[in-house]
Amino acid sequence: MKELLVLVTSAILVESLVEILKSVFKDNKLNKAVIISIIVGLLIAFTLDLDLFKLLNLQAKIDYVGIVATGLIISRGSNYAHELLDKLKGE
């Protein structure tokens, strides 16, 4: 059952991260505000060593992937993080 939870959680994370990265280009133009928020989110995640994978008790084989994913999620703000948590909880 844990494996299924990891699979579903990974799918939700990938969808969320792709949406974040897609928002960098809006109408084929570089969205500077999104880039700035991503930089700030990554800076906070690295500075505080925030790693979503560790919080989910998952061991990443590549260092810093969890921190980068966490930084990208942080970059979208609290509403986005709340929506992501609701998806992960299945609500």
C-alpha positions in Angstrom: 0.0 0.0 0.0 2.9 2.4 0.7 4.2 1.9 -2.8 0.8 3.0 -4.2 0.8 6.1 -2.0 4.3 6.9 -3.2 3.2 6.5 -6.9 0.1 8.7 -6.4 2.1 11.3 -4.5 4.8 11.4 -7.2 2.2 11.8 -9.9 0.6 14.8 -8.1 4.1 16.3 -7.5 5.1 16.0 -11.2 1.8 17.6 -12.3 2.3 20.4 -9.9 5.9 21.0 -10.8 5.2 20.9 -14.6 2.4 23.6 -14.1 4.9 25.8 -12.2 7.5 25.5 -14.9 5.0 26.1 -17.6 4.0 29.4 -15.9 7.5 30.7 -16.6 6.4 31.3 -20.2 3.1 33.0 -20.5 1.9 33.8 -24.0 5.4 32.8 -25.3 6.9 35.6 -23.2 9.2 35.2 -20.2 7.3 35.9 -17.0 9.8 37.7 -14.8 7.6 37.7 -11.7 7.4 33.9 -11.8 11.1 33.6 -12.3 11.7 35.9 -9.3 9.3 33.9 -7.1 11.1 30.6 -8.2 14.5 32.1 -7.2 13.1 33.2 -3.9 11.4 29.8 -3.2 14.6 28.0 -4.1 16.7 30.3 -1.9 14.4 29.7 1.1 14.3 25.9 0.5 18.1 25.6 0.3 18.7 28.0 3.2 16.4 26.2 5.5 17.2 22.7 4.0 13.5 22.1 3.3 12.9 18.8 1.5 9.4 17.6 0.8 10.7 14.1 0.1 12.3 13.8 3.6 9.0 15.1 5.1 7.3 12.2 3.3 9.9 9.8 4.5 11.2 9.2 1.0 14.9 8.8 0.2 15.9 10.5 -3.0 18.9 9.0 -4.9 19.9 12.3 -6.3 20.9 15.0 -3.8 18.9 18.2 -3.7 16.0 17.0 -5.9 13.6 17.2 -2.9 14.9 20.6 -2.0 14.4 21.9 -5.5 10.9 20.4 -5.7 10.1 22.0 -2.4 11.5 25.4 -3.5 9.3 25.3 -6.6 6.2 24.6 -4.6 7.1 27.3 -2.1 7.6 29.7 -5.0 3.9 29.5 -5.8 2.8 30.6 -2.3 0.5 29.4 0.4 -2.7 28.9 -1.7 -0.8 26.6 -4.1 0.8 24.7 -1.2 -2.6 24.3 0.4 -4.1 23.0 -2.8 -1.2 20.5 -3.2 -1.7 19.3 0.4 -5.4 18.8 -0.3 -4.6 16.7 -3.4 -2.1 14.7 -1.5 -4.7 14.1 1.3 -7.2 13.1 -1.4 -9.7 15.9 -0.7 
